[in-house]
């Protein structure tokens, strides 16, 4: 409600203050409870917090991509609803195929793979934003002059960049839950998964806020977020990769 009321400052402030107050009361009750709904020591688990935060950024960027690309295809590129939906099947299929690919990643390697996917997604989202901005400028120019040769390649460039971004974000998003489950005790997997799912769902809604007003800016903001999340995971990715490589490079034990 605070996001929806962003145009009226006092409504935004009231909803935000109410949410903060309720959050403070919840934390106070959880600390005093003998059987808390969420054990707050979970937030002391650095790998869990890092993976959940990165997953939240990836999910927000995914929602921005899913909203902006069909909008640009229709409003900027001039495609019909059916044409835009058909064209968007390409990045949608890439995102759907990313799930099974992420399922083959070992749980211990989730962090470095997720960091790589977020870095690739950042570059692809930046390219998508550039293609969308170029298409918008070409559309504005064509209103006053004849369209330039090669202008029809706009949708192809846009879809190519969006497909790479969709595949990368699909893998990163799928690794969020599997990665967090690998870094918490087995008896807290359900609790951790529920909290992670709540976090990525909330950030997905927040990601739509700039998408409706400035599509290109929303893509650039999503790109910056993915780049920041990638950089945050990189310091942990090196030791993780070394542990995984040592585990896989060990020779098999000979039977006695």
C-alpha positions in Angstrom: 0.0 0.0 0.0 2.9 2.4 0.7 4.2 1.7 -2.8 0.8 2.3 -4.4 0.4 5.6 -2.5 3.8 6.9 -3.5 2.3 9.9 -5.2 0.8 11.2 -1.9 3.5 11.6 0.7 1.4 11.5 3.8 -0.2 8.2 2.8 3.1 6.7 1.9 4.6 7.8 5.2 1.6 6.5 7.2 1.7 3.0 5.5 5.5 2.8 5.9 5.3 3.8 9.6 2.6 1.3 10.2 4.6 -1.5 8.5 7.7 -0.6 10.5 5.7 -0.6 13.8 4.1 -4.0 13.1 7.5 -5.3 12.2 9.0 -4.1 15.5 6.1 -5.7 17.4 6.6 -8.9 15.6 10.4 -9.0 16.4 9.7 -8.2 20.0 7.1 -11.0 20.3 9.5 -13.5 18.5 12.3 -12.7 21.0 10.1 -13.3 24.0 8.4 -16.5 22.7 9.5 -19.9 23.8 8.6 -21.3 20.4 9.2 -18.5 17.9 7.8 -18.7 14.4 11.2 -17.6 13.1 14.4 -18.1 15.1 16.1 -14.8 14.6 19.5 -16.4 14.9 18.9 -17.5 11.3 20.0 -13.9 10.3 23.4 -14.6 11.7 24.0 -17.2 9.1 26.0 -15.2 6.6 25.7 -17.6 3.6 22.0 -17.8 4.1 21.6 -14.0 4.2 23.8 -13.6 1.2 22.0 -16.1 -0.9 18.5 -14.9 0.1 19.5 -11.2 -0.6 20.9 -12.2 -4.0 17.8 -14.3 -4.8 15.6 -11.4 -3.9 17.4 -9.1 -6.3 17.3 -11.8 -9.0 13.5 -12.2 -8.5 12.9 -8.5 -8.6 14.9 -8.2 -11.8 12.9 -11.1 -13.3 9.6 -9.4 -12.6 10.9 -6.2 -14.2 12.0 -8.2 -17.3 8.6 -10.0 -17.5 6.7 -6.7 -17.3 8.9 -4.4 -19.5 9.7 -6.6 -22.5 6.0 -7.2 -23.6 5.3 -3.5 -22.9 8.2 -2.4 -25.1 7.3 -4.8 -27.9 3.7 -3.4 -28.0 4.1 0.3 -27.2 7.5 0.9 -28.7 8.1 -1.7 -31.4 4.4 -1.5 -32.5 3.7 -5.3 -32.3 0.1 -6.5 -31.7 -0.8 -8.2 -28.5 -0.6 -11.6 -30.2 2.7 -10.7 -31.9 4.3 -9.5 -28.7 3.1 -12.6 -26.8 4.5 -14.9 -29.6 7.8 -13.1 -29.6 8.1 -13.2 -25.9 7.8 -17.0 -26.0 11.5 -17.1 -26.8 12.8 -15.5 -23.5 10.0 -17.3 -21.6 11.1 -20.7 -22.9 14.7 -19.8 -21.9 13.6 -19.0 -18.4 11.6 -22.2 -18.1 14.5 -24.3 -19.3 16.7 -22.7 -16.7 15.0 -24.6 -13.9 16.1 -28.1 -14.9 19.6 -26.7 -15.6 19.8 -25.2 -12.1 18.7 -28.6 -10.7 21.9 -30.2 -11.9 24.1 -27.7 -10.0 25.5 -29.2 -6.8 24.2 -27.5 -3.7 27.7 -26.6 -2.6 28.4 -24.8 -5.9 25.2 -22.7 -5.7 27.0 -19.5 -4.6 29.6 -19.2 -7.4 27.2 -20.3 -10.1 24.6 -17.8 -8.8 27.2 -15.1 -8.8 28.2 -15.9 -12.4 24.5 -15.9 -13.5 23.9 -12.5 -11.8 26.9 -11.0 -13.5 25.7 -12.3 -16.9 22.2 -11.1 -16.1 23.5 -7.6 -15.3 25.2 -7.3 -18.7 22.2 -8.7 -20.5 19.8 -6.4 -18.7 22.0 -3.4 -19.6 22.0 -4.5 -23.2 18.2 -4.9 -23.1 17.8 -1.4 -21.6 20.0 0.0 -24.4 18.0 -1.8 -27.1 14.7 -0.5 -25.6 16.0 3.0 -25.4 17.3 2.9 -29.0 14.0 1.5 -30.2 12.1 4.3 -28.4 14.4 6.9 -30.0 13.9 5.4 -33.4 10.1 5.3 -33.0 10.2 9.0 -32.1 12.3 9.9 -35.0 10.2 7.9 -37.5 7.2 9.9 -36.5 8.8 12.9 -38.2 10.8 11.2 -41.0 10.9 8.0 -43.0 12.1 5.0 -41.0 15.8 4.2 -41.3 17.0 1.0 -43.0 17.5 -1.8 -40.5 15.0 -0.4 -38.0 13.2 -3.8 -38.1 16.2 -5.4 -36.4 15.2 -3.6 -33.1 12.9 -6.4 -31.9 15.6 -9.0 -32.7 18.3 -7.3 -30.7 15.9 -6.7 -27.8 14.7 -10.3 -27.7 18.3 -11.7 -28.0 19.4 -9.6 -24.9 16.2 -10.4 -23.1 16.6 -14.1 -23.7 20.1 -14.2 -22.2 18.8 -12.2 -19.2 15.9 -14.5 -18.8 18.0 -17.6 -18.8 20.5 -16.2 -16.4 17.9 -15.0 -14.0 16.0 -18.3 -14.2 19.1 -20.2 -13.1 19.9 -17.7 -10.3 16.3 -17.7 -9.1 16.1 -21.5 -9.0 19.4 -21.7 -7.1 18.1 -19.4 -4.4 16.0 -22.1 -2.6 18.4 -25.0 -3.2 21.4 -22.9 -2.1 19.8 -21.7 1.1 18.7 -25.2 2.0 22.3 -26.3 1.8 23.7 -23.8 4.3 21.2 -24.2 7.1 20.8 -27.2 9.5 18.4 -29.9 8.3 15.9 -29.2 11.0 15.5 -25.6 9.9 15.2 -26.1 6.2 11.4 -25.5 6.2 11.7 -22.4 8.2 14.6 -21.0 6.1 12.7 -21.8 2.8 9.6 -20.0 4.0 11.5 -16.9 5.0 13.4 -16.9 1.7 10.2 -17.3 -0.3 8.7 -14.4 1.7 11.7 -12.1 1.0 11.8 -12.8 -2.8 8.1 -12.3 -3.1 8.1 -8.9 -1.4 11.0 -7.7 -3.5 9.3 -8.9 -6.6 6.4 -6.5 -5.9 8.8 -3.7 -5.2 10.5 -4.3 -8.5 7.3 -3.4 -10.4 7.3 0.2 -8.9 9.7 1.8 -11.4 8.8 -0.5 -14.3 5.4 1.2 -14.9 6.9 4.7 -15.2 10.2 4.3 -16.9 10.8 0.9 -18.5 14.4 1.7 -19.6 15.3 3.0 -16.2 13.8 0.0 -14.5 15.9 -2.3 -16.6 19.0 -0.3 -15.8 18.2 -0.4 -12.1 17.7 -4.2 -12.3 21.1 -4.4 -14.0 22.7 -2.4 -11.3 21.1 -4.6 -8.6 22.3 -7.8 -10.2 25.8 -6.4 -10.6 25.8 -5.5 -6.9 24.5 -8.9 -5.9 27.2 -10.6 -8.0 29.9 -8.5 -6.4 28.5 -9.4 -2.9 28.7 -13.1 -3.6 32.2 -13.1 -5.3 34.2 -13.0 -2.0 32.5 -16.2 -0.9 32.6 -17.9 -4.3 36.3 -18.4 -4.5 36.6 -20.6 -1.4 33.5 -22.5 -2.3 34.8 -23.3 -5.8 38.1 -24.5 -4.3 36.2 -26.8 -1.9 34.0 -28.2 -4.7 37.0 -28.7 -7.0 38.9 -30.6 -4.3 35.9 -32.8 -3.7 35.5 -33.7 -7.3 39.3 -34.1 -8.0 39.8 -36.7 -5.2 40.6 -40.1 -6.7 38.1 -42.8 -6.0 38.9 -45.0 -3.1 40.0 -48.5 -4.2 37.9 -51.3 -2.9 39.5 -53.3 -0.1 
